[in-house]
């Protein structure tokens, strides 16, 4: 059986990718890896605290490797840090890297190119799935998750903190992917068939943050993107 590490985002897609491989006789996920903003101690865009990540890992029964990244890193510095971590996995005999990606072809290509340099294979259990079918399959499996971040371009504040269920899916505006695959929303998963026990947590405050738009967007007079975040304690 091939050994793998899972790129753990704290959300539903990573959790369901793990579940798919737990039913697979060819690949065993033996570790989790998460990149965390060094300054804030949180997962970028999900906003999940590192201590909550550790709690999730304990409830999954898997060791967690947190890779802290400075928010001012350039691409070369980022690649050097990730390469160092991948080299450690290589030394442990871990040859597969698992992702919960579904549709983003450019991101998949980037990941595979980065891994190929160290002879590590990218594994994408959810790749190219119909996202409407997939989200219902997740719910039917018993996966439990709440929305912890929404992009205000697609969703308003009222969606933050909601449990993803069939009513949530029905309430999504037209054009919003039901899995949030275009960055419309991000999630925190706390229970499901991949967990040995539910993750204990409390809901914190909801905060609003803005981020500078890419330069090509500035040409369209979009200077900032706004996001609503729910803190998980």
GINORLIN-V519572 format. One record per run of one state. SS is the DSSP state (alpha for helix, beta for strand, coil for the rest). FROM is the first residue (numbers start at 1). TO is the last residue. If there is no record, write none. Layout:
# GINORLIN-V519572
{{SS & FROM & TO} {SS & FROM & TO}}
This chain:
# GINORLIN-V519572
{{coil & 1 & 1} {beta & 2 & 7} {coil & 8 & 11} {alpha & 12 & 22} {coil & 23 & 26} {beta & 27 & 37} {coil & 38 & 41} {beta & 42 & 42} {coil & 43 & 48} {beta & 49 & 49} {alpha & 50 & 60} {coil & 61 & 62} {beta & 63 & 69} {coil & 70 & 74} {alpha & 75 & 91} {coil & 92 & 95} {beta & 96 & 98} {coil & 99 & 104} {alpha & 105 & 116} {coil & 117 & 120} {beta & 121 & 123} {coil & 124 & 130} {alpha & 131 & 141} {coil & 142 & 143} {beta & 144 & 151} {coil & 152 & 156} {alpha & 157 & 159} {coil & 160 & 162} {beta & 163 & 163} {coil & 164 & 165} {alpha & 166 & 171} {coil & 172 & 184} {beta & 185 & 191} {coil & 192 & 202} {beta & 203 & 212} {coil & 213 & 214} {alpha & 215 & 218} {coil & 219 & 223} {beta & 224 & 232} {coil & 233 & 233}}
